[in-house]
Amino acid sequence: MSETITLRLDHPTLEPGRVQGFALIWAFYVTGFNPEKHCQFCFRGLRAPNFHSRNAASGVDIVLDRLDVSQVVYICGVAKGPDAERRYRNLHLPVRFEAGASASVTTYNGYRIDVTNGVQLPIPPVEDGWRGLPATHTRCKNFQFGLAQFGTDAGGACS
């Protein structure tokens, strides 16, 4: 059996098709972390070519098969809407390949995301002001995940 993680997005009322409600949505094979950056820019690795803002779709299986790059994939969606509300609506779903495992989340706007062969990884918070960084940096979930996975070492393989 080849190692793949499969995503499936479904919505209870919307027809299958392009995912709605996110200004940006993507999956990223994470191989390392740059603590000098935040958002997607803090990750080292490869953006999944088959799941990003221009092609993310519901009603189909999305096969993440570049696990030779990394067995950790971060799925992220930046919600549309006012800045003050986005932090509660954004999608953050880091997963690690694990044969037979599964995870599910529901987005703020009703999409159910089912993950096959992946276990959801935690995103522990980082205290405001950590190492003198502004809150926009330390409250970023991508940054928090990268720090938890890699520490301040800027490279290395995911555990």
N, CA, C and O atoms as a DFTB+ gen file, in Angstrom:
636 C
 N C O
     1  1       0.846      -1.186       0.000
     2  2       0.000       0.000       0.000
     3  2       0.889       1.246       0.000
     4  3       1.809       1.350       0.811
     5  1       0.624       2.173      -0.889
     6  2       1.397       3.403      -0.905
     7  2       0.901       4.325       0.202
     8  3      -0.268       4.293       0.587
     9  1       1.799       5.130       0.694
    10  2       1.451       6.046       1.761
    11  2       0.824       7.301       1.178
    12  3       1.462       8.039       0.429
    13  1      -0.433       7.531       1.531
    14  2      -1.140       8.742       1.120
    15  2      -2.062       9.171       2.250
    16  3      -2.517       8.356       3.051
    17  1      -2.320      10.453       2.292
    18  2      -3.357      11.019       3.150
    19  2      -4.448      11.480       2.210
    20  3      -4.172      12.129       1.202
    21  1      -5.684      11.149       2.534
    22  2      -6.804      11.567       1.697
    23  2      -7.676      12.549       2.464
    24  3      -8.039      12.309       3.615
    25  1      -8.009      13.665       1.806
    26  2      -8.948      14.642       2.340
    27  2     -10.244      14.542       1.561
    28  3     -10.245      14.299       0.354
    29  1     -11.334      14.730       2.261
    30  2     -12.636      14.804       1.592
    31  2     -13.412      15.923       2.258
    32  3     -13.649      15.886       3.466
    33  1     -13.805      16.906       1.486
    34  2     -14.626      18.006       1.975
    35  2     -16.034      17.835       1.444
    36  3     -16.235      17.620       0.249
    37  1     -16.997      17.931       2.327
    38  2     -18.406      17.873       1.944
    39  2     -19.155      18.949       2.704
    40  3     -18.777      19.325       3.813
    41  1     -20.230      19.442       2.089
    42  2     -21.052      20.479       2.713
    43  2     -22.492      20.004       2.725
    44  3     -22.964      19.448       1.734
    45  1     -23.203      20.213       3.835
    46  2     -24.576      19.689       3.928
    47  2     -25.587      20.362       3.006
    48  3     -26.616      19.765       2.689
    49  1     -25.317      21.600       2.566
    50  2     -26.310      22.296       1.734
    51  2     -25.775      22.784       0.392
    52  3     -26.560      23.056      -0.517
    53  1     -24.473      22.897       0.251
    54  2     -23.901      23.369      -1.011
    55  2     -23.599      22.195      -1.928
    56  3     -23.191      21.125      -1.476
    57  1     -23.802      22.406      -3.206
    58  2     -23.455      21.387      -4.195
    59  2     -21.938      21.196      -4.205
    60  3     -21.195      22.133      -3.911
    61  1     -21.479      19.999      -4.537
    62  2     -20.030      19.796      -4.668
    63  2     -19.447      20.770      -5.689
    64  3     -20.076      21.090      -6.697
    65  1     -18.250      21.224      -5.408
    66  2     -17.587      22.171      -6.305
    67  2     -16.537      22.947      -5.545
    68  3     -16.076      22.529      -4.483
    69  1     -16.172      24.061      -6.095
    70  2     -15.111      24.886      -5.495
    71  2     -15.481      25.274      -4.064
    72  3     -16.617      25.661      -3.792
    73  1     -14.517      25.167      -3.159
    74  2     -14.732      25.498      -1.753
    75  2     -14.959      27.001      -1.625
    76  3     -14.223      27.804      -2.197
    77  1     -15.987      27.364      -0.869
    78  2     -16.365      28.765      -0.697
    79  2     -16.074      29.237       0.727
    80  3     -15.946      28.429       1.646
    81  1     -15.971      30.549       0.894
    82  2     -15.853      31.131       2.219
    83  2     -14.436      31.333       2.717
    84  3     -14.235      31.768       3.851
    85  1     -13.438      31.022       1.878
    86  2     -12.048      31.200       2.276
    87  2     -11.343      32.074       1.240
    88  3     -11.421      31.814       0.039
    89  1     -10.657      33.109       1.716
    90  2      -9.865      33.957       0.820
    91  2      -8.683      33.159       0.278
    92  3      -8.300      33.305      -0.883
    93  1      -8.112      32.314       1.135
    94  2      -7.007      31.429       0.769
    95  2      -7.247      30.080       1.431
    96  3      -7.752      30.009       2.552
    97  1      -6.890      29.029       0.742
    98  2      -6.942      27.692       1.327
    99  2      -5.831      26.872       0.678
   100  3      -5.600      26.970      -0.527
   101  1      -5.138      26.053       1.494
   102  2      -4.002      25.326       0.955
   103  2      -3.608      24.182       1.878
   104  3      -4.007      24.118       3.041
   105  1      -2.815      23.290       1.318
   106  2      -2.162      22.231       2.089
   107  2      -0.671      22.352       1.811
   108  3      -0.261      22.696       0.703
   109  1       0.136      22.065       2.831
   110  2       1.578      22.271       2.738
   111  2       2.289      21.092       3.392
   112  3       2.019      20.761       4.547
   113  1       3.196      20.460       2.652
   114  2       4.042      19.398       3.190
   115  2       5.157      20.082       3.974
   116  3       6.036      20.703       3.376
   117  1       5.136      19.980       5.291
   118  2       6.039      20.746       6.151
   119  2       7.293      19.937       6.467
   120  3       7.223      18.857       7.053
   121  1       8.449      20.485       6.064
   122  2       9.728      19.824       6.339
   123  2      10.559      20.569       7.373
   124  3      11.497      20.001       7.934
   125  1      10.235      21.813       7.631
   126  2      10.996      22.614       8.571
   127  2      10.269      23.904       8.883
   128  3       9.138      24.124       8.451
   129  1      10.943      24.752       9.645
   130  2      10.304      25.931      10.216
   131  2      11.318      27.065      10.308
   132  3      12.469      26.855      10.691
   133  1      10.876      28.266       9.953
   134  2      11.686      29.469      10.097
   135  2      11.003      30.372      11.117
   136  3      10.005      31.011      10.785
   137  1      11.510      30.445      12.353
   138  2      10.853      31.233      13.396
   139  2      10.893      32.741      13.163
   140  3      10.260      33.501      13.896
   141  1      11.633      33.175      12.148
   142  2      11.683      34.603      11.810
   143  2      10.412      35.046      11.077
   144  3      10.143      36.242      10.967
   145  1       9.639      34.087      10.583
   146  2       8.450      34.381       9.768
   147  2       7.205      33.841      10.461
   148  3       7.294      33.127      11.460
   149  1       6.042      34.195       9.914
   150  2       4.794      33.586      10.362
   151  2       3.908      33.374       9.141
   152  3       4.315      33.665       8.017
   153  1       2.725      32.880       9.355
   154  2       1.817      32.442       8.294
   155  2       2.540      31.379       7.451
   156  3       3.501      30.774       7.925
   157  1       2.100      31.148       6.236
   158  2       2.691      30.079       5.429
   159  2       4.194      30.266       5.245
   160  3       4.923      29.296       5.041
   161  1       4.654      31.505       5.317
   162  2       6.073      31.802       5.080
   163  2       7.001      31.194       6.130
   164  3       8.205      31.088       5.901
   165  1       6.448      30.792       7.288
   166  2       7.318      30.194       8.310
   167  2       7.610      28.721       8.017
   168  3       8.507      28.130       8.619
   169  1       6.855      28.137       7.099
   170  2       7.058      26.725       6.791
   171  2       8.099      26.531       5.699
   172  3       8.186      27.307       4.748
   173  1       8.879      25.483       5.864
   174  2       9.746      24.994       4.796
   175  2       9.094      23.739       4.259
   176  3       8.485      22.974       5.007
   177  1       9.222      23.534       2.986
   178  2       8.625      22.352       2.386
   179  2       8.011      22.659       1.040
   180  3       8.583      23.395       0.236
   181  1       6.843      22.090       0.798
   182  2       6.216      22.162      -0.519
   183  2       4.714      22.332      -0.384
   184  3       4.062      21.569       0.329
   185  1       4.158      23.331      -1.066
   186  2       2.703      23.472      -1.108
   187  2       2.147      22.372      -1.993
   188  3       2.684      22.102      -3.067
   189  1       1.083      21.743      -1.547
   190  2       0.449      20.674      -2.327
   191  2      -0.155      21.265      -3.599
   192  3      -0.998      22.158      -3.518
   193  1       0.257      20.787      -4.764
   194  2      -0.251      21.352      -6.008
   195  2      -1.728      21.035      -6.269
   196  3      -2.366      21.701      -7.084
   197  1      -2.266      20.038      -5.594
   198  2      -3.650      19.638      -5.853
   199  2      -4.632      20.113      -4.785
   200  3      -5.776      19.659      -4.753
   201  1      -4.195      21.025      -3.908
   202  2      -5.132      21.595      -2.933
   203  2      -4.676      22.996      -2.557
   204  3      -3.868      23.181      -1.647
   205  1      -5.208      23.975      -3.271
   206  2      -4.940      25.379      -2.982
   207  2      -6.123      26.198      -3.474
   208  3      -7.083      25.640      -4.006
   209  1      -6.067      27.489      -3.305
   210  2      -7.212      28.370      -3.543
   211  2      -7.855      28.212      -4.912
   212  3      -9.070      28.369      -5.038
   213  1      -7.082      27.910      -5.926
   214  2      -7.641      27.820      -7.279
   215  2      -8.257      26.463      -7.602
   216  3      -9.003      26.337      -8.574
   217  1      -7.947      25.429      -6.780
   218  2      -8.483      24.109      -7.142
   219  2      -9.093      23.323      -5.981
   220  3      -9.471      22.166      -6.166
   221  1      -9.200      23.915      -4.798
   222  2      -9.794      23.208      -3.659
   223  2     -11.280      22.976      -3.926
   224  3     -12.037      23.918      -4.163
   225  1     -11.680      21.716      -3.884
   226  2     -13.059      21.371      -4.222
   227  2     -13.648      20.425      -3.188
   228  3     -12.940      19.657      -2.537
   229  1     -14.957      20.505      -3.062
   230  2     -15.680      19.561      -2.218
   231  2     -16.267      18.470      -3.105
   232  3     -16.371      18.618      -4.323
   233  1     -16.647      17.370      -2.460
   234  2     -17.292      16.282      -3.185
   235  2     -16.340      15.363      -3.923
   236  3     -16.782      14.485      -4.664
   237  1     -15.040      15.546      -3.736
   238  2     -14.041      14.688      -4.379
   239  2     -12.980      14.319      -3.353
   240  3     -12.792      15.024      -2.362
   241  1     -12.298      13.227      -3.590
   242  2     -11.173      12.855      -2.740
   243  2      -9.931      13.606      -3.206
   244  3      -9.610      13.623      -4.394
   245  1      -9.243      14.220      -2.260
   246  2      -7.984      14.901      -2.545
   247  2      -6.888      14.026      -1.959
   248  3      -6.805      13.853      -0.743
   249  1      -6.055      13.479      -2.819
   250  2      -5.010      12.552      -2.387
   251  2      -3.704      13.319      -2.236
   252  3      -3.174      13.882      -3.195
   253  1      -3.206      13.326      -1.017
   254  2      -1.925      13.956      -0.721
   255  2      -0.880      12.854      -0.734
   256  3      -0.727      12.109       0.234
   257  1      -0.167      12.765      -1.841
   258  2       0.710      11.616      -2.074
   259  2       2.189      11.967      -2.097
   260  3       3.011      11.135      -2.482
   261  1       2.544      13.179      -1.693
   262  2       3.962      13.573      -1.674
   263  2       4.546      13.403      -0.272
   264  3       5.276      14.264       0.219
   265  1       4.214      12.289       0.354
   266  2       4.699      12.032       1.705
   267  2       6.178      11.693       1.725
   268  3       6.773      11.554       2.793
   269  1       6.781      11.558       0.530
   270  2       8.237      11.447       0.454
   271  2       8.888      12.792       0.808
   272  3      10.042      12.832       1.236
   273  1       8.155      13.878       0.630
   274  2       8.617      15.211       1.008
   275  2       8.507      15.365       2.522
   276  3       9.470      15.746       3.188
   277  1       7.326      15.068       3.058
   278  2       7.086      15.115       4.504
   279  2       5.820      14.344       4.830
   280  3       4.861      14.352       4.059
   281  1       5.821      13.684       5.965
   282  2       4.632      12.963       6.407
   283  2       3.720      13.863       7.232
   284  3       2.694      13.413       7.742
   285  1       4.091      15.129       7.360
   286  2       3.261      16.115       8.040
   287  2       2.735      17.099       7.003
   288  3       3.492      17.687       6.231
   289  1       1.412      17.259       7.010
   290  2       0.754      18.173       6.078
   291  2      -0.091      19.142       6.894
   292  3      -0.854      18.735       7.770
   293  1       0.056      20.417       6.596
   294  2      -0.715      21.456       7.283
   295  2      -1.774      21.957       6.315
   296  3      -1.450      22.477       5.247
   297  1      -3.038      21.801       6.688
   298  2      -4.154      22.302       5.882
   299  2      -4.612      23.601       6.529
   300  3      -4.893      23.642       7.727
   301  1      -4.684      24.651       5.738
   302  2      -4.997      25.977       6.276
   303  2      -6.001      26.680       5.370
   304  3      -5.913      26.598       4.145
   305  1      -6.942      27.364       5.980
   306  2      -7.883      28.192       5.246
   307  2      -8.029      29.531       5.937
   308  3      -8.343      29.582       7.127
   309  1      -7.807      30.619       5.212
   310  2      -7.990      31.966       5.741
   311  2      -9.411      32.382       5.379
   312  3      -9.736      32.579       4.208
   313  1     -10.240      32.510       6.391
   314  2     -11.656      32.807       6.173
   315  2     -11.859      34.194       5.601
   316  3     -11.074      35.109       5.850
   317  1     -12.923      34.336       4.831
   318  2     -13.329      35.658       4.373
   319  2     -14.048      36.351       5.523
   320  3     -14.549      35.703       6.442
   321  1     -14.089      37.664       5.456
   322  2     -14.799      38.426       6.476
   323  2     -13.888      39.381       7.209
   324  3     -12.699      39.486       6.909
   325  1     -14.470      40.085       8.186
   326  2     -13.708      41.090       8.938
   327  2     -12.524      40.482       9.681
   328  3     -12.593      39.357      10.176
   329  1     -11.433      41.250       9.751
   330  2     -10.219      40.794      10.436
   331  2     -10.508      40.297      11.847
   332  3      -9.972      39.269      12.262
   333  1     -11.342      41.009      12.581
   334  2     -11.612      40.671      13.978
   335  2     -12.277      39.303      14.127
   336  3     -12.162      38.670      15.176
   337  1     -12.962      38.852      13.096
   338  2     -13.673      37.569      13.171
   339  2     -12.870      36.415      12.574
   340  3     -13.121      35.252      12.890
   341  1     -11.912      36.735      11.719
   342  2     -11.192      35.670      11.003
   343  2     -10.483      34.703      11.926
   344  3     -10.481      33.500      11.664
   345  1      -9.884      35.187      12.994
   346  2      -9.120      34.279      13.863
   347  2      -9.998      33.169      14.429
   348  3      -9.491      32.108      14.794
   349  1     -11.308      33.398      14.506
   350  2     -12.231      32.375      15.003
   351  2     -12.772      31.500      13.881
   352  3     -13.364      30.453      14.140
   353  1     -12.574      31.919      12.653
   354  2     -13.119      31.214      11.494
   355  2     -12.078      30.478      10.659
   356  3     -12.411      29.579       9.887
   357  1     -10.832      30.861      10.817
   358  2      -9.786      30.239      10.002
   359  2      -9.712      28.742      10.256
   360  3     -10.063      28.258      11.332
   361  1      -9.252      28.029       9.255
   362  2      -9.085      26.580       9.321
   363  2      -7.621      26.261       9.569
   364  3      -6.744      26.731       8.845
   365  1      -7.361      25.463      10.591
   366  2      -6.008      24.996      10.887
   367  2      -6.094      23.519      11.207
   368  3      -6.633      23.129      12.242
   369  1      -5.565      22.704      10.320
   370  2      -5.651      21.253      10.471
   371  2      -4.317      20.611      10.100
   372  3      -4.135      20.178       8.962
   373  1      -3.390      20.546      11.045
   374  2      -2.143      19.830      10.772
   375  2      -2.351      18.333      11.013
   376  3      -2.928      17.929      12.022
   377  1      -1.876      17.531      10.083
   378  2      -2.004      16.073      10.209
   379  2      -0.679      15.397       9.891
   380  3       0.143      15.917       9.137
   381  1      -0.498      14.236      10.478
   382  2       0.672      13.401      10.202
   383  2       0.177      12.063       9.690
   384  3      -0.796      11.516      10.208
   385  1       0.839      11.538       8.679
   386  2       0.473      10.239       8.138
   387  2       0.502       9.188       9.234
   388  3       1.463       9.074       9.995
   389  1      -0.568       8.435       9.289
   390  2      -0.646       7.248      10.138
   391  2      -1.657       6.323       9.484
   392  3      -2.852       6.614       9.461
   393  1      -1.174       5.209       8.955
   394  2      -2.038       4.268       8.238
   395  2      -3.222       3.872       9.113
   396  3      -3.052       3.484      10.269
   397  1      -4.415       3.975       8.552
   398  2      -5.633       3.560       9.231
   399  2      -6.234       4.592      10.168
   400  3      -7.361       4.415      10.631
   401  1      -5.508       5.667      10.459
   402  2      -6.030       6.702      11.356
   403  2      -6.987       7.611      10.592
   404  3      -7.004       7.628       9.361
   405  1      -7.775       8.361      11.343
   406  2      -8.682       9.319      10.710
   407  2      -8.892      10.508      11.633
   408  3      -8.664      10.433      12.841
   409  1      -9.326      11.589      11.041
   410  2      -9.644      12.807      11.776
   411  2     -10.749      13.520      11.012
   412  3     -10.897      13.339       9.803
   413  1     -11.514      14.322      11.715
   414  2     -12.581      15.103      11.085
   415  2     -12.698      16.446      11.788
   416  3     -12.570      16.538      13.009
   417  1     -12.941      17.479      11.003
   418  2     -13.237      18.804      11.544
   419  2     -14.355      19.410      10.702
   420  3     -14.575      19.013       9.557
   421  1     -15.048      20.369      11.285
   422  2     -16.057      21.129      10.551
   423  2     -15.632      22.583      10.570
   424  3     -15.310      23.130      11.624
   425  1     -15.631      23.209       9.405
   426  2     -15.215      24.598       9.285
   427  2     -16.324      25.528       9.766
   428  3     -17.463      25.104       9.966
   429  1     -15.984      26.776       9.945
   430  2     -16.943      27.773      10.428
   431  2     -18.179      27.859       9.534
   432  3     -19.261      28.206      10.007
   433  1     -18.028      27.549       8.256
   434  2     -19.132      27.694       7.316
   435  2     -19.732      26.351       6.894
   436  3     -20.427      26.275       5.881
   437  1     -19.469      25.306       7.657
   438  2     -20.189      24.056       7.478
   439  2     -19.537      22.962       6.669
   440  3     -20.110      21.879       6.547
   441  1     -18.361      23.194       6.108
   442  2     -17.685      22.102       5.396
   443  2     -17.174      21.093       6.420
   444  3     -16.548      21.463       7.414
   445  1     -17.443      19.842       6.169
   446  2     -16.863      18.773       6.981
   447  2     -15.656      18.265       6.215
   448  3     -15.743      17.945       5.030
   449  1     -14.525      18.194       6.912
   450  2     -13.301      17.680       6.307
   451  2     -12.975      16.368       7.001
   452  3     -12.743      16.324       8.209
   453  1     -12.964      15.309       6.218
   454  2     -12.597      13.989       6.718
   455  2     -11.212      13.650       6.196
   456  3     -10.936      13.772       5.002
   457  1     -10.347      13.225       7.104
   458  2      -8.969      12.856       6.779
   459  2      -8.834      11.358       6.965
   460  3      -9.191      10.823       8.015
   461  1      -8.320      10.681       5.950
   462  2      -8.041       9.256       6.030
   463  2      -6.532       9.052       5.996
   464  3      -5.830       9.680       5.204
   465  1      -6.043       8.179       6.852
   466  2      -4.610       7.889       7.011
   467  2      -3.844       9.066       7.590
   468  3      -2.674       9.274       7.270
   469  1      -4.505       9.827       8.438
   470  2      -3.838      10.940       9.087
   471  2      -4.381      11.162      10.477
   472  3      -5.573      10.984      10.729
   473  1      -3.504      11.549      11.374
   474  2      -3.888      11.894      12.737
   475  2      -3.675      13.392      12.912
   476  3      -2.655      13.937      12.490
   477  1      -4.648      14.054      13.542
   478  2      -4.546      15.493      13.757
   479  2      -3.501      15.780      14.825
   480  3      -3.443      15.109      15.855
   481  1      -2.683      16.783      14.561
   482  2      -1.621      17.180      15.483
   483  2      -2.031      18.435      16.252
   484  3      -2.766      19.272      15.727
   485  1      -1.562      18.569      17.488
   486  2      -1.939      19.737      18.295
   487  2      -1.218      21.009      17.841
   488  3      -0.165      20.968      17.203
   489  1      -1.833      22.138      18.200
   490  2      -1.238      23.457      17.977
   491  2      -1.236      24.166      19.330
   492  3      -2.187      24.875      19.659
   493  1      -0.173      23.978      20.115
   494  2      -0.134      24.630      21.428
   495  2       0.073      26.130      21.296
   496  3       0.826      26.576      20.431
   497  1      -0.585      26.911      22.143
   498  2      -0.424      28.372      22.064
   499  2       0.980      28.812      22.474
   500  3       1.695      28.113      23.192
   501  1       1.341      29.983      21.994
   502  2       2.601      30.629      22.356
   503  2       2.226      31.919      23.084
   504  3       1.344      32.657      22.644
   505  1       2.899      32.181      24.189
   506  2       2.562      33.367      24.976
   507  2       2.869      34.650      24.201
   508  3       3.858      34.740      23.474
   509  1       1.989      35.636      24.378
   510  2       2.221      36.942      23.763
   511  2       3.564      37.484      24.232
   512  3       3.927      37.342      25.400
   513  1       4.289      38.098      23.323
   514  2       5.571      38.683      23.659
   515  2       6.729      37.701      23.680
   516  3       7.848      38.077      24.030
   517  1       6.481      36.437      23.308
   518  2       7.545      35.436      23.305
   519  2       8.713      35.958      22.479
   520  3       8.552      36.328      21.316
   521  1       9.883      35.982      23.095
   522  2      11.126      36.460      22.464
   523  2      10.986      37.837      21.810
   524  3      11.670      38.153      20.836
   525  1      10.085      38.643      22.369
   526  2       9.906      40.008      21.882
   527  2       9.123      40.137      20.593
   528  3       9.054      41.220      20.013
   529  1       8.534      39.047      20.140
   530  2       7.774      39.087      18.879
   531  2       6.387      39.695      19.102
   532  3       5.810      39.534      20.178
   533  1       5.852      40.386      18.107
   534  2       4.510      40.964      18.243
   535  2       3.437      39.873      18.248
   536  3       3.670      38.756      17.784
   537  1       2.279      40.206      18.770
   538  2       1.163      39.256      18.857
   539  2       0.753      38.737      17.482
   540  3       0.331      37.587      17.366
   541  1       0.867      39.554      16.444
   542  2       0.520      39.078      15.101
   543  2       1.385      37.891      14.698
   544  3       0.970      37.068      13.883
   545  1       2.553      37.802      15.248
   546  2       3.486      36.710      14.975
   547  2       3.179      35.509      15.881
   548  3       3.017      34.387      15.401
   549  1       3.102      35.755      17.183
   550  2       2.958      34.647      18.137
   551  2       1.554      34.058      18.171
   552  3       1.387      32.918      18.607
   553  1       0.555      34.785      17.732
   554  2      -0.810      34.246      17.698
   555  2      -1.112      33.502      16.407
   556  3      -2.165      32.879      16.277
   557  1      -0.204      33.565      15.467
   558  2      -0.374      32.865      14.192
   559  2      -0.301      31.358      14.446
   560  3       0.686      30.865      14.991
   561  1      -1.330      30.641      14.056
   562  2      -1.386      29.191      14.291
   563  2      -0.293      28.459      13.513
   564  3       0.241      27.464      14.003
   565  1       0.046      28.923      12.326
   566  2       1.133      28.297      11.569
   567  2       2.429      28.392      12.369
   568  3       3.152      27.406      12.514
   569  1       2.719      29.594      12.888
   570  2       3.908      29.800      13.698
   571  2       3.886      28.921      14.950
   572  3       4.885      28.284      15.284
   573  1       2.742      28.892      15.640
   574  2       2.622      28.083      16.858
   575  2       2.898      26.610      16.564
   576  3       3.591      25.938      17.327
   577  1       2.353      26.115      15.460
   578  2       2.582      24.718      15.088
   579  2       4.056      24.473      14.760
   580  3       4.647      23.499      15.228
   581  1       4.642      25.355      13.961
   582  2       6.046      25.197      13.597
   583  2       6.943      25.185      14.816
   584  3       7.869      24.379      14.908
   585  1       6.667      26.077      15.750
   586  2       7.469      26.135      16.973
   587  2       7.312      24.842      17.779
   588  3       8.294      24.321      18.308
   589  1       6.087      24.325      17.873
   590  2       5.856      23.083      18.623
   591  2       6.550      21.894      17.960
   592  3       7.089      21.029      18.652
   593  1       6.542      21.843      16.633
   594  2       7.123      20.709      15.913
   595  2       8.648      20.759      15.851
   596  3       9.309      19.724      15.928
   597  1       9.203      21.959      15.712
   598  2      10.629      22.092      15.427
   599  2      11.417      22.875      16.464
   600  3      12.648      22.843      16.447
   601  1      10.747      23.573      17.359
   602  2      11.448      24.455      18.284
   603  2      12.077      25.598      17.520
   604  3      11.620      25.933      16.428
   605  1      13.092      26.189      18.056
   606  2      13.728      27.316      17.381
   607  2      14.780      26.863      16.385
   608  3      15.377      27.685      15.690
   609  1      15.013      25.546      16.312
   610  2      15.906      25.012      15.287
   611  2      15.191      25.182      13.960
   612  3      14.063      24.714      13.810
   613  1      15.801      25.823      13.017
   614  2      15.143      26.185      11.764
   615  2      14.993      25.057      10.765
   616  3      14.468      25.297       9.678
   617  1      15.414      23.865      11.060
   618  2      15.288      22.781      10.080
   619  2      14.971      21.481      10.754
   620  3      14.488      21.446      11.886
   621  1      15.246      20.419      10.055
   622  2      15.041      19.101      10.617
   623  2      13.783      18.440      10.128
   624  3      12.949      19.066       9.473
   625  1      13.653      17.200      10.441
   626  2      12.492      16.424      10.013
   627  2      11.411      16.480      11.076
   628  3      11.693      16.651      12.262
   629  1      10.178      16.335      10.636
   630  2       9.052      16.322      11.572
   631  2       9.112      15.068      12.428
   632  3       9.522      14.000      11.975
   633  1       8.703      15.221      13.645
   634  2       8.661      14.060      14.545
   635  2       7.309      13.397      14.503
   636  3       7.087      12.404      15.195
